[in-house]
Amino acid sequence: MSPLTAFGLFAVTAMLICYALEQRSPWFILAFAGSCALGSLYGFLQGAWPFGLVEAIWALVALRRWHYARVYRQGFRRAW
């Protein structure tokens, strides 16, 4: 297995684990965004730019979800 393939396997595995654990904490959403960014980097390094582009968009979407999840949790804590 080449180092690039190992990096891609790590990125996709991290995405899967973080996605499965998103409901536990907003930090898993942030970790998902980071792993999507790693997947994007892998796509561009591999030469599959459509994959890299889509993963970059997913990273931005996940960052937005993380932001709103944090705001919601902080507002919920203040309300109680």
N, C-alpha and C positions, 0 to 999 in steps of 0.2 A: 504494500500500500504506500503510495507516494505521500509526502507531507501535505500536499495540496488536498488530496482526497481525505486524509485524516482530519484536516482542518474543516472541510465541508461536512464530514460526518459529525464532528463535534458541534458545529453550528446548528445543524438540523436536529440533532439530539437535544441540544439545549432549548431550541424552540419548542419541541414537543413537550419536554418536561415543564417548562415555564408556562406554556399554554394550559397544560393540565392542572397546574396549581394556581392559576390566576385568581380564582375565587377566594383564596386564602388571604391574600394581601396585595395591595397595589404595587408592592415591590416586585412581585412576580410579573406584573404587567410591564414594569420597567425592564426587568431582566429579559422578558420576551422581546421588547423593542431592541435591546442590545444584541440579542441573538439573531434577530432579523437583520440588523446591520452587519453582523458577521456573515450571515448567509448572503447578503448583498455583495459584500467584499469577495466572498468565495466565487459568486457568479461572475463578477467582473474579472477576477484573476483567471478563472477557467476559460474565459472568452465567451461565456453565455450571457451577453449583455441584457437580453430580455428578462432572464431570471434575476440578474442583479438589479435591474430597474424595478421590477415588481417587489422584490424584497425590500428595497429602499423605501418604496411607498408604504409597505406594511410596517416598516419601522416607524415612519412618521405617524401613521394611524395609531399604532400602539402607544407612542409618546403622547398623543392627544388623549387616548383613553386613560393613560396613567394620570395625566394632569386632572382630568375630570373625576377620576376615582379618588384622588387625594382631596380634591375640593369637597366632594360629597361626604367623605369620611370625616373631614374636619368640621364641616357644617353640621353633620349629624352629632358629633361629640358636643359641640357648643349648644345644640338644642336641648341636650339632656343635661 
